[in-house]
Amino acid sequence: MDFSEKICHAYFFAKQYIIKRGYSNEIDWQEQISYDCINEQKFLHEITWVILASGMSDKVVRKIFPLIKQIMFDFQSPKLIYQKRKICYSKAIKIINHPGKVNAIIYVAEYLHKNSFEFVKNKIQNDRIEFIQTFPFMGKSTAFHLAKNIGLDVAKPDRHLVRISNVLGFNSPNELCTKISYLLHEKISLIDLVLWRYATLDKDYINTINRYVKKHTITYSV
């Protein structure tokens, strides 16, 4: 078995692992999401998630996100969020004591209100990551996180993916995910999701993957 085959087997191992742990719904979601189908409400939903997730654990974000969503009128109207921004801010700051993130969410709503979503969508289509990074809290990793969550086929350079890429001898998560995508004909964004979710579930994921690729003799129990 050559190295490419071992990497593919390691990926399938990770995919089966997260499915057995109950995360098949995330796989289905990532497979189905399409940039062409993204609307204003969905965009505001996803960018709010990524803003909150910056420097925060997935577990915490899952807990507070529904509360922030409710405060922001379920993201149904950027205009309403902007018009009620003081009320939104005062309620949201009690949930997440981070003025920068709350203001960032309100700023995006204001931007969508003053610039049509079609304008925003076309700018992302044409300028991609460069335009996404003009929004607050959209840094190198978070911009790719948002791009992936709205249907662009990219991999995000977060710490887990960077570590996995390095241990497997790749220069970046994009290079690793692109390689697996080429071999298996799966979306880059899906491969990113599988590897990231696996890393959040297996605390010893680096050693596990390394042993798997070297020996291809791994077992696990769920």
Secondary structure, DSSP 4 states (H G I P E B T S, - for coil): --HHHHHHHHHHHHHHHHHHTT-HHHHHHHHH--GGG--HHHHHHHHHHHHHHTTS-HHHHHHHHHHHHHHTGGGS-HHHHHHTHHHHHHHHHHHS--HHHHHHHHHHHHHHHHS-HHHHHHHHHHHTHHHHTTSTT--HHHHHHHHHHTT-------HHHHHHHHHTT-SSHHHHHHHHHHHH---HHHHHHHHHHHHHH-TTHHHHHHHHHHH-------
